[in-house]
Every structure is written in C-alpha cells, then in structure tokens.
Amino acid sequence: MADQAPVFQIQRVYLKEASLEQPNSPGILLEQENPSVDIQLGVEATPVAEGIFEVCVTATVQTKIKDKTVFLVEAKQAGIFEIRNVPQEQLAQIMGIACPQIVYPYLRGNVADLIQRGGFPPVHLSEINFQAMYEQQQAEAAGAASTSLPQ
C-alpha cells in the first residue's frame, strides 16, 4: 500500500521562453504620455512521461501610446512536476491551481527584470488567485459544452 501514496514533487522550475520587443524605439521613448498597459495570462499543462507533467504559466505584457507599441514582453515560465497516485479530478486541480501557484512568482520576477533591463520601470504583475481562475475556466468550459449540445 505504501507505493500507492500520493506523490507531488517539484522536479524543476525554469524560464522556457522570454522576449522583449521595442518596435517603435527610439522615437516612442520621447513621448510624454503615459502608456496603456495590457496584461494577459495563461496556464497550460502537458504530460511529459508517466506521472511527470510540465505546467507553464505565460504572460504577455504590452504597453501602448495611442496605437503604437512602447514594448511587448512575452514570457513562459515552466515547471516539471511529478504527480502520481491522485484521482483524475484532483490531478486537474493540482495542475490548474497548485502548480501555477509555484511557478508564477518566478514568472513575475523574470517579467519585471526583463522590462527593467529594457530601460523601463518594472511592471509588477499582481498576485493571481489560480483557484478562482481555474473555477472560471471550468465554468466557461461547461457552458461551452452545454451550448454545443444538439437541442
């Protein structure tokens, strides 16, 4: 029975992808207007091997003045997790809530650092309630499934 105990271990956390673009520099840097900031976040989980999963949290931060981009940062922070002997419904929750909560602080730091290294004041991503985000995604998926059923 001991080999059936639930297992949850972090194998590795790493920056999978990062980019910073300043397509309108240097001219846009002379603008005096405050830019608008748009932040998009996403979570994805992929099986890697039996009981091993990669969970990625992606952030896209775009600032604009009028219709011109000041900077665009895209970053994907990933973690490899060993998750075994948990029921299927709990597995989805672990990968949608617990794993992103572990990975996200690294993403926040890397995004702020990348923006600052680009010559801008750092943009600090706010704390995220991954449980609420997961529950909203589940509700949206359930709503989409019920609307696609034949009447």
Secondary structure, 3 states (H helix, E strand, C coil): CHHHCCEEEEEEEEEEEEEEECCCCCHHHHCCCCCEEEEEEEEEEEEEECCEEEEEEEEEEEEEECCEEEEEEEEEEEEEEEEECCCHHHHHHHHHHHHHHHHHHHHHHHHHHHHHHCCCCCCCCCCCCHHHHHHHHHHHHHHHHHHCCCC
